[in-house]
Amino acid sequence: MDSKDKIAVVERYVEAFDTADVGIIRDIYADNAVVEDPVGSEPHRGLDAICTFYEGAIGAGAKLVLTGTARCAGNAVAFPFQVIMPGMKLDVIDVFEFDDSGKINSMKAYWGPENAGE
């Protein structure tokens, strides 16, 4: 998987929030993926649990805006963005790791209380 393909997945991820389409989430994640958002919290394991997690975020009106350039290395991509919700903004860095078929098998979100604002 080259950098262009990894960045395309990041763009589809943002599109899922823009269009409130959890189907995109289902399409880009592997069946056995793990999401840890934020790092240190209880992970969401498996596609159904992951989609339920994203349904909550998308349903709450979360939108994503990329705030910098994605960085690709090995089987991973890291990218900075801002989550914008009514009355809140949150600066986040996500790291996606991909399996051999180009699906996300691991997502880790790096953020804490100090990254939240209005």
Long-range contacts (C-beta under 8 A, 24 or more apart in sequence): 1-75, 1-98, 1-102, 3-72, 3-77, 5-102, 6-70, 6-72, 6-76, 6-77, 6-96, 6-98, 7-70, 7-72, 7-77, 9-77, 9-96, 9-98, 9-102, 9-104, 10-66, 10-70, 10-77, 10-79, 10-96, 13-64, 13-94, 13-96, 14-64, 14-65, 14-66, 14-81, 16-54, 16-58, 17-57, 17-58, 17-62, 17-63, 17-64, 18-63, 18-64, 20-58, 20-59, 22-51, 22-54, 22-55, 22-58, 25-50, 25-51, 25-54, 26-51, 28-103, 28-104, 29-103, 29-104, 29-105, 29-107, 30-99, 30-101, 30-103, 30-104, 30-105, 32-105, 33-103, 33-104, 33-105, 33-106, 33-107, 34-105, 34-106, 34-107, 35-106, 35-107, 35-109, 36-106, 36-107, 36-108, 36-109, 37-107, 37-108, 37-109, 38-109, 38-110, 38-111, 38-112, 39-108, 39-109, 39-110, 60-85, 61-85, 61-86, 67-91, 75-99, 87-118, 88-116, 88-117, 88-118, 89-116, 89-117, 89-118, 90-115, 90-116, 90-117, 91-115, 91-117
